[in-house]
Amino acid sequence: MRKHWSPGPRGGWQQSEVPPADDAAAWFTGRLPEGWFTTTDVVVDREEIIVVGTLPDLDGDFADDAARAAAESGRIARHREETREERIEIARQAEHRYGRKVAWGARQGGTEELFTHLSVPVMTRLRQPERQVLDTLVDAGVARSRSDALAWAVRLVGKHSEEWLGELRAAMAKVDDLRAKGPDKAEDADRNG
């Protein structure tokens, strides 16, 4: 199990165990009804599982890109309404299994919409130069608040560093695998074998 920090009963933050979710993509693939999506992307972090499915392509011709985008948005809205009750039940099962909230979304063509998702507060300490960067973004109208400015900066870094972040995640997964095979595990196997 992975360690996770969550709100404690008396305030403050306490460490708790979060079930692994390594098989979440496969679980959702098996659990989702046939025909909902042509492909499904499942992204997992410590607090949330986001499931975004691709809807079948629209038939017909559209006057322009704006008309196509409106049709795609309407189809996504219809899918959301038609699947609401079943999505709630699937999310309830997944939340019980994985100890995380489930968020849903859909995409069609060039349109993607998240129906629900968490916005988790993250506490940080910044020195004056970093605060000045956030304040500049707020003063320039790029962000409404320091919190929005920080979220904007994180999205920007993620967008421009995706390849490097992918390599870092892969390296961390290898470390987790090695840790699981570590000497404590070998001693346990010897004692039990």
C-alpha positions in Angstrom: 0.0 0.0 0.0 1.1 3.5 -0.7 1.2 6.1 2.1 -1.2 9.1 1.6 -1.7 12.2 3.6 -5.4 13.0 4.4 -7.3 15.2 6.8 -7.3 13.8 10.3 -10.2 13.6 12.7 -8.8 16.4 14.9 -7.7 18.7 12.0 -4.2 18.7 10.5 -3.0 16.0 8.2 -2.3 12.4 8.9 -0.7 9.7 7.0 -3.0 6.8 5.9 -2.8 3.8 3.6 -4.2 4.0 0.1 -4.9 0.8 -1.8 -2.8 0.3 -4.9 -4.6 1.2 -8.2 -2.2 -0.4 -10.7 -5.0 -2.4 -12.2 -7.5 0.5 -12.4 -7.4 0.9 -16.2 -8.0 -2.8 -16.7 -10.8 -2.8 -14.1 -12.6 0.0 -15.8 -12.1 -1.6 -19.2 -13.9 -4.7 -17.9 -16.5 -2.8 -15.9 -17.7 -0.2 -18.4 -20.7 -1.2 -20.6 -20.1 -2.2 -24.2 -20.5 0.7 -26.6 -20.0 3.6 -24.2 -16.6 4.5 -25.6 -14.3 3.5 -28.4 -11.2 4.1 -26.2 -10.8 4.9 -22.6 -8.0 6.7 -20.7 -7.7 6.2 -17.0 -5.4 8.4 -15.0 -4.7 7.7 -11.3 -3.1 9.8 -8.6 -3.3 9.7 -4.8 -6.7 11.3 -4.5 -8.6 10.7 -7.7 -9.2 8.4 -10.7 -10.2 10.2 -13.9 -11.9 8.2 -16.6 -12.2 9.9 -20.0 -13.7 8.0 -22.8 -13.9 8.7 -26.5 -17.4 8.6 -28.0 -18.0 7.2 -31.5 -17.6 9.7 -34.3 -20.5 11.9 -35.4 -22.2 11.2 -38.7 -23.0 14.1 -41.1 -21.5 17.2 -42.5 -21.3 20.5 -40.6 -21.2 24.0 -41.9 -17.9 24.8 -40.1 -15.7 23.9 -37.2 -17.9 25.8 -34.7 -21.0 23.8 -35.8 -19.0 20.6 -35.4 -17.8 21.6 -32.0 -21.4 22.4 -30.9 -22.6 19.0 -32.1 -19.7 17.3 -30.3 -20.5 19.2 -27.1 -24.2 18.3 -27.4 -23.4 14.6 -27.9 -21.1 14.7 -24.8 -23.9 16.3 -22.8 -26.4 13.6 -24.0 -24.0 10.8 -23.1 -23.5 12.4 -19.6 -27.2 12.5 -18.9 -27.9 9.0 -20.4 -25.2 7.3 -18.3 -25.5 9.3 -15.0 -27.0 6.6 -12.8 -24.7 3.8 -14.1 -21.6 6.0 -13.8 -22.5 6.8 -10.2 -22.8 3.1 -9.4 -19.5 2.3 -11.2 -17.8 5.1 -9.4 -19.1 3.9 -6.0 -17.7 0.4 -6.7 -14.3 1.9 -7.8 -14.1 4.3 -4.8 -14.6 1.3 -2.5 -12.0 -0.8 -4.3 -9.3 1.9 -4.7 -10.0 4.4 -1.9 -10.1 7.3 -4.3 -12.8 9.6 -5.8 -13.7 8.9 -9.5 -14.2 11.7 -12.0 -15.6 11.2 -15.5 -15.2 12.9 -18.8 -15.7 12.3 -22.5 -14.2 13.4 -25.8 -15.4 13.5 -29.3 -13.5 14.8 -32.2 -11.7 18.0 -30.9 -14.0 18.5 -27.9 -13.2 17.1 -24.5 -15.2 17.8 -21.3 -14.7 16.7 -17.7 -18.0 16.2 -15.9 -16.6 16.3 -12.4 -13.2 16.4 -10.8 -11.5 17.2 -7.6 -9.7 20.4 -6.8 -7.4 19.5 -4.0 -5.7 22.2 -1.9 -1.9 21.9 -1.8 0.0 23.9 0.9 3.3 25.4 -0.1 5.8 27.9 1.3 7.1 30.5 -1.1 9.8 33.1 -0.6 9.3 36.7 -1.8 10.7 36.2 -5.3 8.3 33.3 -6.0 5.4 35.3 -4.5 6.2 38.2 -6.7 6.0 35.9 -9.8 2.5 34.9 -8.7 1.5 38.5 -8.0 2.7 39.6 -11.4 0.4 37.0 -13.0 -2.5 38.2 -10.9 -1.8 41.9 -11.6 -1.5 41.1 -15.4 -4.9 39.4 -15.3 -3.5 36.0 -16.3 -4.9 34.6 -13.0 -7.5 35.7 -10.5 -5.5 34.8 -7.4 -2.2 33.4 -6.2 -3.8 30.0 -6.2 -4.9 30.3 -9.8 -1.5 31.6 -10.7 0.3 28.7 -9.1 -2.1 26.2 -10.9 -1.4 28.0 -14.2 2.4 27.7 -13.6 2.1 24.0 -12.8 0.0 23.3 -15.9 2.6 25.2 -18.0 5.5 23.2 -16.6 3.6 20.0 -17.1 2.8 20.9 -20.7 6.4 21.7 -21.5 8.0 18.9 -19.5 5.7 16.0 -20.3 8.5 13.8 -21.8 10.8 14.4 -18.9 8.0 13.8 -16.4 7.1 10.5 -18.2 10.7 9.4 -17.8 10.7 10.4 -14.1 7.5 8.4 -13.5 8.9 5.3 -15.3 12.1 5.6 -13.1 10.0 5.9 -9.9 8.0 2.8 -11.0 11.2 0.8 -11.3 12.3 2.0 -7.8 8.9 0.8 -6.5 9.4 -2.6 -8.1 12.9 -2.9 -6.6 11.6 -1.9 -3.2 8.9 -4.6 -3.5 11.7 -7.2 -4.2 13.9 -5.9 -1.4 15.7 -7.8 1.4 12.7 -7.6 3.8 10.5 -9.4 1.3 13.1 -12.1 0.7 13.4 -12.7 4.5 9.6 -12.9 4.8 9.6 -15.5 2.0 12.3 -17.5 3.7 10.4 -17.6 7.0 7.2 -18.5 5.4 8.6 -21.0 2.9 
